[in-house]
Amino acid sequence: MAQEIINIGAQANDGEGDPLRTAFAKINNNFTQLFSTEFSTSEAYSVGTDSQVIFQAPTATFTQGVFQLNSLDTTTANSQNITLTASITNNKAALKWNGHSTLFSGDPITRYDMDVSAGNVRILVNPIVNSTLYHFIASQITFSGTIPVGLDIALDGYPDGSLMSTENGLDLSTET
């Protein structure tokens, strides 16, 4: 959705601007668009040369996203940055995506891939060096409907709550 501009007329009280009800409807629509976009950062490590998932988001509400990745070889000075853009197909079964604006410092260290698997949009790395790579991911994701809340917090590959918990054994989840 494009930003809705409120017509304020040419001069104060000239009667040419939007009526109050229309103006506030545009304000609500603009805030709805703002609050259906999530900005976040995350970190992940990959080890070895096997393909590995470094980021995922639920397909149920995913519409499109822009991801800026910085990957760095922890044993050398080699690093690379890439911007990935993605949108999900109407049936939520596949992605259209591209990678652009790749910057290298030293030698290339990994390739990137995106897919849909088990109800998640995923970013995968395919390292070309046998090393431990650190990946910093800044994401801007636009969701359709309501942003998912109340999700259990856990790390990839670990059952929900098995790695992170409170002293009273309470489950950690996102804000509702």
N, C-alpha and C positions, 0 to 999 in steps of 0.2 A: 504494500500500500504506500502511495506517495504521501508526503507531508501535506496536510490540509491547511491552507493559509486563510486566516480570518480577514475578511474585507472590512477595513476600518473607515472606509470612505475617504474623500479628499480632504475634508476638514472636520473638526469636532462638531458633532450634532447636526451634520448635513443630511441625515436620513438615508444616505447612500450605502452605508456599511451593512454587514450582516446583522440580522436581529439577534438579540441575546441568546435565544434558544439555539439558533443555528451556530452561533459562535461557540457556545459551550459544547455542542455536539462535536464540532471540529476539535476542540481541546481534548475531549474524552477520546476521540479516535486517535489523535496524535499520541496521547499517553498509552493507549492500548498497544500501539505499534512499538513504542519505547519499551514497555514492560514485557513484550513478547520476544525481545532480543536479549540473549544472555551473553555477557562478556566475562570470560574467565581465563585463568592461566593454570597450567598444570606442568608437571615434570614427570619424566619416565626415563628408565634406563633400559638399554638392550645389551645383551651379551652374546658374542659369537656372530655367526653369519646366517643363522636361520631367520626366516621371516617372522616378525614379532609385532603384536598389537601394542601401540603406545597411547591410543586415545579411542574412546567410544562414547556415543550418545544415543539415546533411544530413538528408533525410527518412528515410533507412534506419533510424535509431534514434530519431528525434524522437518524443516522445509528447505533451508539453505544455510551454508556456513562459509566463513572465511577463516583460514587457519594460517598463522605465521609460525613456522618452526625454525628453531635453531638447534642444530645437531652438532655435537662436539665430541671428538675422540679424547677420552680422559687420559690417554697415555702419550699423546703427541699434541702439537699445536694445530692440527687439522680440524677445520670446522666448515659447516655450510649452513646457509639459510635458504628457505624456500617459502613461497606463499601458495597455499592450496585453496581453491574455491570449489564448492560442491553444492549440488542441489539434488534432491531425491526425486525419483520418478513417481508418477501418480499412484501406482500400486504399492509403493514403499518397498519394492523388492530389489531396486538397483539405484546406482548413483550416476550422475553425470558430473565429472570433475576434471580439473586440470591443475597443473603445477606450473608456476611461472616465477620470474625474477629470482632465479637461483644465484646466490653469491657464494664463492668459495674462498677460504683462506687455507692455502696449502693444497693438499690432494683431496679429491672427493672421497667420502666415507660411507655413504649410504644412498639407496634409492628409496622412493616412497610409493605407496599404493593406497588406494581407498576401496572399500567394498561395504556391502550390507551382509551381516551374518547374525543369526540368532536374535533378530529384532534390534540390532544396533548398527549405526553407521560407525565404521572403524577406519582409523588411520594405521597403516602398517609401515614398518621400515624393513628394508632388505639390505642389511649391512654388506659392504664390499670389503671391509677390513675385519679381521678376527680380533676384536677388541671390545672393551666396554664403552658404549656410547651414551652420552647424556643428551636428552631431548627436552627442550623447553618449548611449550606449545601455548600460544596466545590464540584464543578462539572468540569469534563473534558468531553466534548461532541464532537464527530466526526460527521460532517455533510457531506452528499453527495451533490454535486453541489455547489451552492453558499450559504454562511452563510446568514440567513435571516437578512435583514436590513430594517430600516424604520418602525419598529414595534412601535405601540403606547405604551407608558409606563403608566401602571396603576396597581393598586393592585388587587389581586384576589377578585372577588365578586363585583367590582365597574366598571361601564362603563368606557371605555377608556377616559382618560383625565378628569374624574369628580373629581379626588382627587389631581392630580398634574397638575399644569399649570403655565404659566408665568404671569407676571404682565400685559402683553398685551393680555392675553387670547390665546396665541399661544399653539398649541399641542406640547407636548414633544415626541420625537421619537428617536430610536437608530440611530447611525451614518450611513450615506449612503455612 
